[in-house]
């Protein structure tokens, strides 16, 4: 199973076991689907219900009907099996970019070490301890493991 991090279980809501997940995940419409399985601390759960509330993704889980059945997992990351996402060839996960070479004007700037999030809409590539906005990505070539950036003077 190829697990993908989709967020973090940060709080409970009410006494019936609904949980709040903080997530910047790109394909929430493919993840938060009734019947999908998620993993929290190596335990598998089936999504029974989903709704969006403020900045949280709220889910109920099959067989969890009381806050005490799930509260001990609070604070843990939430994962899904990558195969459940059914990504097409134009879709990718942000983590798929880690390790790719980054070029601007045919000059190698470095290799992506990490991706960081400022908020739900703003992401940065981290290349050789430099922050590069996602908006500068012109082309992604997974076959040759490289990313081409728009030209920016001074970068």
C-alpha positions in Angstrom: 0.0 0.0 0.0 1.4 3.4 -1.0 0.2 5.8 1.7 -0.3 9.5 1.0 -0.5 12.1 3.7 -3.8 14.0 3.3 -3.9 16.0 6.5 -4.0 15.9 10.3 -6.7 15.0 12.7 -6.8 18.1 14.9 -10.0 18.1 16.8 -13.3 16.3 17.5 -16.7 17.8 17.0 -19.6 16.9 19.2 -19.9 13.7 21.2 -20.8 11.3 18.4 -17.2 10.9 17.0 -17.1 13.4 14.2 -13.5 14.5 13.6 -12.0 17.7 12.1 -9.1 17.3 9.7 -6.9 20.1 8.6 -5.8 19.5 5.1 -4.2 21.3 2.2 -4.6 18.2 0.0 -5.1 19.0 -3.7 -7.6 16.3 -4.5 -10.1 16.4 -1.6 -12.9 15.5 -3.9 -11.2 12.1 -4.5 -10.3 11.6 -0.8 -13.3 12.5 1.2 -15.7 10.1 -0.4 -18.1 7.9 1.5 -16.7 4.4 1.5 -13.0 5.4 1.1 -10.6 4.0 3.7 -8.3 6.3 5.6 -5.5 5.4 8.0 -4.8 7.1 11.3 -1.9 5.7 13.4 -1.9 2.4 11.4 -5.6 1.9 12.0 -7.9 1.7 9.0 -11.3 3.5 9.0 -14.1 3.8 6.4 -15.5 7.3 5.7 -19.2 7.3 6.6 -19.9 11.0 6.0 -18.2 14.2 4.9 -18.8 18.0 5.1 -16.8 21.1 5.0 -16.9 23.5 8.0 -14.8 26.6 8.1 -11.2 25.5 7.4 -11.8 21.9 8.4 -12.8 18.8 6.6 -15.3 17.1 8.8 -15.8 13.3 8.6 -17.6 10.6 10.4 -16.3 7.1 10.4 -18.1 3.8 10.0 -18.5 2.1 13.4 -17.4 5.2 15.4 -20.4 6.6 17.3 -18.8 8.1 20.4 -16.0 10.6 20.9 -14.3 8.2 23.3 -13.8 5.7 20.4 -11.6 8.1 18.4 -10.3 10.9 20.7 -7.1 9.0 21.5 -6.0 9.3 17.9 -6.3 13.2 17.9 -3.1 14.9 16.7 -2.1 12.2 14.3 -1.6 12.4 10.5 -4.3 11.0 8.2 -3.3 8.9 5.2 -5.0 7.3 2.2 -3.9 4.6 -0.2 -2.7 6.4 -3.4 -4.5 3.8 -5.6 -7.9 5.2 -4.3 -7.1 8.5 -5.9 -7.3 7.2 -9.5 -5.1 10.1 -10.8 -5.0 10.6 -14.5 -1.7 11.4 -16.4 -2.2 15.1 -16.0 -2.8 14.9 -12.2 0.0 14.6 -9.7 0.6 14.9 -6.0 2.8 17.7 -4.7 5.1 15.1 -3.1 5.7 13.7 -6.6 7.8 16.8 -7.3 10.3 16.1 -4.5 13.6 15.0 -6.0 13.0 16.6 -9.5 15.6 18.9 -10.9 14.5 22.6 -11.3 15.7 24.6 -14.4 15.3 28.2 -15.4 16.7 29.3 -18.8 18.3 25.8 -19.1 20.3 26.5 -16.0 20.0 23.9 -13.2 18.9 25.7 -10.0 18.9 22.5 -7.9 16.7 19.6 -6.8 13.4 20.0 -4.9 14.0 19.1 -1.3 10.6 19.9 0.1 7.3 21.7 -0.5 5.9 24.0 2.1 2.4 25.6 2.4 1.7 29.2 3.4 -2.0 28.7 3.2 -4.6 26.6 1.2 -3.7 28.5 -2.0 0.0 29.4 -1.7 2.7 26.7 -2.0 6.5 27.0 -2.3 9.1 24.7 -3.7 12.2 24.5 -1.6 15.3 24.2 -3.7 18.8 24.6 -2.1 17.3 26.5 0.8 15.6 28.9 -1.6 11.8 29.4 -1.8 10.2 29.3 -5.2 6.5 30.0 -5.7 4.5 27.2 -7.5 3.2 29.9 -9.9 6.6 30.0 -11.6 6.3 26.4 -12.8 6.0 26.5 -16.6 6.3 22.8 -17.3 6.7 19.5 -15.4 8.5 16.6 -17.2 8.1 13.5 -15.0 9.8 11.3 -17.6 13.0 13.3 -17.5 12.5 14.2 -13.8 12.7 18.0 -14.3 10.7 21.2 -13.8 11.0 24.2 -16.0 10.3 27.6 -14.4 9.2 30.9 -16.0 12.1 33.3 -16.3 12.5 35.6 -13.4 15.4 38.1 -13.3 17.3 37.8 -10.1 16.3 34.3 -9.1 
